[in-house]
């Protein structure tokens, strides 16, 4: 990792620490930035899904149907979209079957 990479990653961490919400993933509290409100069309079906953005390093091992807890509610990862900029968008649904279409 170069010095520029370190500076960028540190700045990203500072931003998420400021604007992010607490999300529990793999028994660790990380920060996520909520990008949408519930109710989204996923695979042609309306679902109570929300989209959060995370720092890649915080969710490096994430896979389909992994769980995250936000505000006491368990959500399932139904869509994972790396952004190529150090962050990943994750669509989360409280319905464990939402991503199995």
N, C-alpha and C positions, 0 to 999 in steps of 0.2 A: 504494500500500500504506500502510495506516495504522500508527501506532505499535503498536497492539494486534496487528495482523497480524505485524509484525516480531518482537515479543516471543514470540508463539505459534510462529512458524517457528523462531526461535532455540531455544526450549525443545524443540521436536520434534527438531531437529538434535542437541541435547545428549542427549536420551533415546536416539536411535538410535546415537549415538557410544558410549554406554555399554552398551546391550544388543544391538546389532546385530552381525551377522557380516559379514565381507568378501565382497562380491560384485563380480565384474568385469562391467561392462555398457558397451558402446561404448568399450572400452579404458580405462575409468576405474574405479577401485575406489570403490564406494559401500557403504553399510551397509544390510543388510536384516535384519528380525526374523523368524525362522522360526516359523511358526504351526502347522504340522502335520508329522507324520512321513510318510515315503513310504507308498504304497498308499492310493489314493483312487479313488472312482468318478467318472469324468468322461464325460459323454455316455453313461451306461449301461455303460461299460467300465472294469474295474479296471485302473489304471495306477500305475506307480511315480512318482507325482506328489507334490510337496511344495508347500506354500503359504508364501510370504514376503510380508511387508508392507514397503513402501518409501515414502519421502517422495516425494510427487508431483513435486517439482522435480527429483529425481534421475533419474526415469524418464519425463519429460514426453513424450518421443517414442516410447515403447514401443508396439509393435504385435504382433499375433499372429505366432508363430514367431520372434520376436527371440530371440537367445541371451544367456545369462548363464552365467558360470563360477563355480562354488562348490566350493572344495576340490579343484580340478583336474578336476572333471566339468563338461561342457557340458550345460546344460539349455535347453529351449525353452519360451517363454511360450505356454501353451495356453488360459489364461483370465485376463482382466484386469478387475478389479472396483474402480473408484474408490469410495472410502468417503465422499467428500464432507466429509472432515475434515482434508484435507491429506495423506492417505495413500492408497495403492492396494494391494489384495491381488492378487498374481500367482501363479497356479498354474503350476508349472514341471514339466516332464517330461524325462527323459533320452531319451525316444523321440520323434524329430521328427514321427512320424506320429500321435501321441496326440491332438493337437488337430484333426486333419483328418477327424473322423468326421461 
